[in-house]
Amino acid sequence: MAKPIVAIVGRPNVGKSTLFNKLAGKRISIVEDTPGVTRDRIYAEAEWLKYNFTIIDTGGIEPESDDIIVSQMRRQAQIAIETADVILFLVDGKDGITPADSEVALMLRKSKKPVVLVVNKVDRLNEEDNAYEFYNLGIGDPVAISATQALGLGDMLDRLVEHFDEVMLGEEDDEYIRIAFVGRPNVGKSSLINKLLGEERNIVSDIPGTTRDAVDSYLETEEGKFILVDTAGIRRKAKIKDEIERYSVVRTYAAIERADLCILIIDAKSGISEQDKKIIGYAHEMSKAIMVVVNKWDLIEKETNTMNKFKKDLQCELSFMSYAPYLFISAKTGQRVHKVLELAKQCYDNYNKRIKTGVLNDVISKAVMMKEPPVVALTRLKIYYVTQIGTKPPTFVFFVNNPEALHFSYERYLENQLRESFDFSGTGIKMEFRERKDR
């Protein structure tokens, strides 16, 4: 089940980034930023009580007198609000209610999304009375915090997670496989989805950036039931000047968060870019199922081993996800398009695979016999027991004498043994190492 998405929304200078950084940087309950996310730290993975969720840092929403800017700001806010499951609406306790706050509150009321009203910059107990004014926004009971001093964050997070059960109940049926098609603009994501659907469901154009929002299409085939998500292409940060496009980037990351499988579409003519590696790196760090599709293969002049050489070059560029399968197609002519969902189903089956505990421990025991763990800081790692605690992705817990004695190279060795023994091609896997005292 996908993690809930929480957006921090509000006008500029109310402390959104301070709150985001405080949550992302503290280990009270929050894990550090996931590698592969954009440098301005749009996303962070978070955890509070029994819940895991994703927080989004959005830009400031400030309506201006200029009608064009007003409409653009409203559109930015709407995209961020639509993307999230729950909203943290941040206001400034020192400034009181401003017209911009009222404007954002109106948008939030219309959205019908769960909202937690957070009054920031309440640095002292005697200033909590300042929060009462914000009842006038009609959003609900305000929670007073100080992001800079980390005061009241626990109460705020308690209020936040109260909404998660109702959010999770609204998730799509698990029998659908959700696939996010990602990549740069104009590589053929919409064309491929239209070919798979057999109809012109998504707008196709040679103009990069035609798709602004993540669009869902439902499809049932012999391979299974799928939700195909067409995402906006992500360009280099320096080229993202349109503020609406910046929020399209947010939506693309949200689509990856919700996906079971991410398909990276690469243009055969232009090859892979740093942005391609960044976006699929995010999916890799989340241990999603992943496959790489090279589109427009009909435009390439073929020689002996052209495909093998192209594939080797790509595998070198994407060496951090050596488990991903590759497929060369032409969405325009239909060449090998029928294999996309067939391969996607194989990747998903591995993403959802469960291994019996007895078989799992036999494999790891043999692996340890073949190659003993190295000594780290005068301690040799001992593995007592291994069990799989989850799927989507396959997640394994190793009970050991001392997790600090695990060398990264030996962790990679154990992962390779799991992959070779149980065929986890096309999916990331997670491995946790927990201490268990030797009796």
C-alpha positions in Angstrom: 0.0 0.0 0.0 1.4 3.4 -1.0 2.4 5.8 1.7 0.2 8.9 2.3 1.6 12.1 0.8 1.6 15.3 3.0 2.1 18.7 1.5 3.3 21.7 3.6 1.3 24.6 2.1 1.2 28.3 3.0 2.3 31.8 1.9 6.0 32.8 1.7 8.0 33.4 4.9 5.8 31.4 7.3 8.5 28.8 7.9 7.5 26.0 5.5 11.1 25.1 4.6 12.2 25.4 8.2 9.6 23.0 9.3 10.4 20.6 6.4 14.1 20.7 7.2 13.4 20.2 10.9 11.3 17.1 10.2 13.6 15.8 7.5 16.8 16.3 9.5 15.6 15.1 13.0 15.7 11.4 13.8 12.9 11.7 16.4 10.7 10.1 13.8 11.9 11.2 10.4 14.4 9.6 8.1 16.8 11.7 6.1 16.0 12.8 2.5 16.0 10.0 0.0 19.0 10.2 -2.5 17.9 10.9 -6.0 15.4 13.7 -5.1 15.9 17.1 -6.6 18.5 19.3 -4.9 16.0 21.7 -3.5 14.7 18.9 -1.3 11.1 18.7 -2.5 10.6 15.3 -0.9 11.5 13.5 2.3 10.5 10.1 3.7 8.9 10.4 7.2 7.7 8.1 10.0 5.6 8.8 13.1 4.2 6.1 15.4 3.2 3.2 13.2 2.9 5.3 10.0 5.3 5.9 7.1 4.5 8.9 4.9 6.1 11.3 2.4 6.3 15.1 3.0 6.4 17.6 0.2 8.0 21.1 0.6 6.0 23.5 -1.7 6.8 27.0 -2.7 5.0 30.0 -1.2 1.5 30.8 -2.3 0.9 34.6 -2.5 -1.8 36.1 -4.6 -0.9 39.4 -6.2 -2.9 42.2 -7.7 -1.8 41.2 -11.3 -4.6 38.9 -12.6 -2.1 36.6 -14.5 0.0 36.0 -11.4 -3.1 35.4 -9.2 -4.3 32.7 -11.6 -0.8 31.2 -11.8 -0.4 31.1 -8.1 -3.8 29.5 -7.7 -2.9 26.8 -10.2 0.4 26.1 -8.3 -1.6 25.7 -5.1 -4.2 23.6 -6.7 -1.7 21.1 -8.1 0.1 20.8 -4.7 -3.3 20.3 -2.9 -4.6 17.8 -5.4 -1.3 15.8 -5.2 -1.4 15.4 -1.4 -3.6 13.2 0.8 -3.3 15.5 3.8 -2.4 19.2 4.0 -0.3 20.9 6.6 -1.4 24.5 6.3 1.2 26.7 7.9 0.5 30.3 9.0 2.6 32.9 10.9 1.5 33.4 14.6 3.3 36.7 14.8 1.7 38.3 11.7 -1.8 37.1 12.3 -4.3 36.4 9.5 -3.3 38.0 6.2 -5.3 38.2 2.9 -3.0 35.5 1.4 -3.8 33.2 4.3 -7.5 33.6 3.7 -7.0 32.9 0.0 -5.2 29.7 0.7 -7.8 28.7 3.3 -10.5 29.1 0.6 -8.7 26.8 -1.8 -8.2 24.2 1.0 -11.9 24.3 1.9 -12.9 23.7 -1.7 -10.5 20.8 -2.0 -12.3 18.7 0.6 -8.9 17.3 1.6 -8.0 16.7 5.3 -6.2 19.8 6.6 -4.1 20.4 9.8 -3.9 24.1 10.5 -0.4 24.8 12.0 0.4 28.2 13.6 4.2 28.6 13.5 6.6 31.0 15.3 4.8 30.5 18.7 8.1 30.5 20.6 6.8 30.9 24.1 3.9 29.4 26.1 2.5 32.9 26.7 2.2 33.4 23.0 -0.2 30.4 22.4 -3.2 32.8 22.7 -2.0 34.2 19.3 -3.2 30.9 17.7 -6.9 31.5 18.6 -7.3 34.2 15.9 -6.8 31.5 13.2 -10.1 29.8 14.0 -11.5 32.5 11.8 -10.0 30.8 8.7 -12.6 28.0 9.1 -10.1 25.2 8.7 -10.4 23.7 12.2 -8.5 23.7 15.4 -5.0 25.3 15.1 -1.9 23.6 16.5 0.7 26.0 17.8 4.4 25.1 17.1 7.8 26.6 16.8 9.6 25.0 13.8 13.0 26.6 14.7 12.8 25.3 18.3 11.0 22.1 17.5 8.3 22.9 20.0 4.9 21.2 19.5 5.9 19.0 16.6 4.8 15.9 18.4 1.2 17.3 18.8 1.2 18.4 15.2 2.2 14.9 13.9 -0.3 13.2 16.2 -3.0 15.4 14.6 -1.6 14.6 11.1 -1.6 10.8 11.4 -5.2 10.8 12.6 -6.2 11.3 9.0 -4.1 8.5 7.5 -6.5 5.6 8.2 -9.3 7.3 6.1 -6.7 8.1 3.4 -5.5 4.5 3.2 -9.0 3.1 3.0 -9.5 5.0 -0.2 -6.6 3.3 -2.0 -7.2 1.5 -5.3 -7.8 -2.2 -5.3 -4.6 -4.1 -4.8 -5.3 -6.3 -7.9 -4.4 -3.4 -10.1 -0.7 -3.0 -11.0 0.2 0.8 -11.0 2.8 1.7 -13.5 4.4 5.2 -13.7 5.9 6.1 -17.1 8.7 8.5 -16.4 11.4 10.3 -18.4 12.3 13.6 -20.1 9.8 15.5 -22.2 9.1 14.3 -25.7 10.5 10.8 -25.4 7.2 9.2 -26.2 5.6 8.4 -22.9 2.1 9.4 -24.0 2.5 7.8 -27.4 3.4 4.5 -25.7 0.5 4.6 -23.4 -1.9 5.4 -26.2 -0.5 2.4 -28.2 -1.0 0.1 -25.2 -4.6 1.4 -24.7 -5.4 1.2 -28.3 -6.9 4.7 -28.3 -5.9 8.4 -28.2 -6.4 8.7 -24.5 -3.5 11.1 -23.8 -2.5 14.3 -25.7 0.4 13.5 -28.0 2.5 16.4 -29.4 6.1 17.1 -30.5 6.1 20.1 -28.2 8.0 19.1 -25.0 6.0 19.5 -21.8 2.5 18.8 -23.3 1.7 16.6 -20.3 1.6 18.8 -17.3 -0.1 16.5 -14.8 0.1 12.8 -13.9 -2.8 11.1 -15.8 -4.2 7.7 -14.9 -5.6 5.2 -17.4 -7.1 1.8 -16.5 -6.4 -1.2 -18.7 -7.2 -4.9 -18.4 -5.3 -7.5 -20.5 -4.3 -11.1 -20.4 -1.3 -10.1 -18.3 -3.5 -8.5 -15.7 -5.1 -5.3 -14.6 -3.1 -2.1 -14.9 -3.2 1.6 -14.0 -1.0 3.4 -16.5 0.2 6.8 -15.2 1.5 9.3 -17.8 3.7 11.8 -16.0 5.1 15.2 -17.0 8.6 15.0 -18.4 11.3 16.4 -16.0 13.9 18.8 -17.4 17.1 20.0 -15.9 16.4 22.3 -12.9 18.0 25.3 -14.7 15.3 25.0 -17.5 12.4 24.8 -15.1 11.3 28.4 -15.2 7.5 28.0 -15.4 6.3 27.8 -11.9 3.4 25.5 -12.9 6.0 23.1 -14.4 7.8 23.0 -11.1 4.6 21.6 -9.5 4.4 19.1 -12.4 7.7 17.9 -11.2 6.2 17.4 -7.7 3.4 15.4 -9.3 5.8 13.2 -11.1 7.6 12.3 -7.8 4.2 11.6 -6.3 3.4 9.3 -9.2 6.6 7.4 -8.5 5.8 7.2 -4.8 2.4 5.6 -5.6 3.6 3.3 -8.3 4.4 -0.4 -8.0 6.5 -0.3 -11.2 8.4 2.6 -12.8 9.2 2.4 -16.5 12.0 4.8 -17.6 11.4 5.8 -21.2 14.6 6.8 -23.0 14.8 8.4 -26.5 17.1 6.2 -28.6 18.3 9.2 -30.6 19.3 11.4 -27.7 20.3 8.7 -25.2 20.2 9.0 -21.4 20.6 12.2 -19.4 21.5 13.2 -15.9 17.8 14.0 -15.3 16.9 10.4 -16.4 19.3 9.1 -13.8 18.0 11.4 -11.1 14.3 10.5 -11.6 14.9 6.7 -11.8 17.4 7.0 -9.0 14.5 8.2 -6.8 12.5 5.1 -7.7 15.6 2.9 -7.1 16.1 4.3 -3.6 12.5 3.5 -2.8 13.1 -0.1 -4.0 10.4 0.1 -6.6 10.1 -2.4 -9.5 11.9 -0.8 -12.5 12.3 -1.5 -16.2 14.0 0.6 -18.9 12.3 1.1 -22.3 14.3 2.5 -25.2 11.8 4.2 -27.5 12.2 5.4 -31.2 14.4 2.4 -31.9 13.1 2.5 -35.5 15.1 5.7 -36.1 18.4 4.1 -35.3 20.6 2.8 -38.1 21.4 -0.8 -37.2 24.6 -2.7 -37.5 25.8 -6.0 -35.9 25.3 -5.8 -32.1 23.9 -2.3 -32.2 21.3 -3.2 -29.6 23.8 -5.0 -27.4 26.3 -2.1 -27.5 23.5 0.4 -26.7 22.3 -1.8 -23.8 25.8 -2.1 -22.4 26.3 1.7 -22.5 23.0 2.2 -20.6 23.9 -0.5 -18.0 27.1 1.3 -17.4 25.3 4.6 -16.9 22.6 3.0 -14.7 25.0 0.6 -12.8 23.3 1.4 -9.5 20.3 -0.7 -10.7 21.8 -3.6 -12.5 18.7 -5.7 -11.8 16.5 -3.7 -14.3 15.6 -5.3 -17.6 15.8 -3.5 -20.9 13.4 -3.4 -23.8 13.8 -1.7 -27.2 10.6 -0.6 -28.9 9.0 1.9 -31.3 5.7 3.3 -30.0 5.1 4.9 -33.4 5.4 1.6 -35.4 4.3 -0.7 -32.6 7.6 -2.7 -32.7 7.8 -4.9 -29.6 5.2 -2.8 -27.8 3.2 -6.0 -27.0 6.2 -7.0 -24.8 6.0 -4.0 -22.5 3.1 -5.2 -20.2 4.4 -8.8 -20.4 7.8 -7.7 -19.0 6.1 -5.3 -16.6 4.1 -8.2 -15.1 7.3 -10.3 -14.6 8.9 -7.4 -12.7 5.7 -6.9 -10.6 5.6 -10.6 -9.7 9.2 -10.4 -8.4 8.3 -7.2 -6.6 5.5 -9.1 -4.9 7.4 -12.3 -4.3 7.6 -14.1 -0.9 10.2 -16.7 0.0 9.7 -19.4 2.6 11.7 -18.9 5.8 13.4 -22.3 5.7 14.5 -22.0 2.1 15.7 -18.4 2.8 17.9 -19.5 5.7 19.4 -22.4 3.8 20.5 -20.0 1.0 22.0 -17.5 3.5 23.8 -20.3 5.5 25.4 -21.6 2.3 26.4 -18.1 1.3 28.1 -17.5 4.7 29.9 -20.9 4.3 31.2 -19.9 0.9 32.3 -16.5 2.0 32.8 -15.6 5.6 32.0 -12.1 6.7 35.1 -9.9 7.1 36.3 -8.5 10.5 35.1 -5.0 11.1 36.4 -3.0 14.1 37.7 -6.3 15.7 34.2 -7.9 15.3 33.1 -10.6 12.9 29.4 -10.5 11.8 27.3 -13.5 12.8 24.0 -14.1 11.1 21.6 -16.0 13.3 18.4 -16.0 11.4 16.8 -14.4 8.3 13.1 -13.8 7.6 11.1 -11.9 5.0 8.8 -9.4 6.7 7.1 -7.9 3.6 6.6 -7.6 -0.1 6.3 -4.6 -2.5 9.3 -4.5 -2.2 10.6 -7.8 -0.8 12.0 -6.9 2.6 14.3 -9.1 4.6 15.5 -8.9 8.2 18.8 -10.4 9.3 19.2 -11.0 13.0 22.9 -10.6 13.7 25.3 -10.2 16.7 26.3 -6.6 15.8 24.9 -4.5 12.8 28.0 -2.3 13.2 30.1 -5.3 12.0 28.5 -5.3 8.6 30.8 -4.2 5.8 29.0 -2.6 2.8 30.7 -5.1 0.4 29.3 -8.0 2.4 25.9 -6.6 2.3 26.1 -6.3 -1.4 27.3 -9.9 -1.5 24.3 -11.1 0.4 22.0 -9.2 -1.8 23.6 -10.8 -4.9 23.1 -14.2 -3.3 19.4 -13.5 -2.8 19.0 -12.3 -6.4 20.8 -15.2 -7.9 18.9 -17.8 -5.8 15.3 -16.4 -6.1 15.3 -14.2 -9.3 14.5 -10.7 -8.1 15.2 -9.2 -11.5 13.3 -6.1 -12.2 12.7 -5.1 -8.6 14.6 -3.5 -5.7 14.8 -5.3 -2.4 15.3 -4.1 1.1 17.6 -5.6 3.7 17.6 -4.7 7.4 20.1 -5.9 10.0 19.0 -6.1 13.6 20.9 -7.0 16.7 20.0 -10.2 18.6 22.1 -11.2 21.6 23.9 -14.5 21.3 22.7 -16.8 24.1 
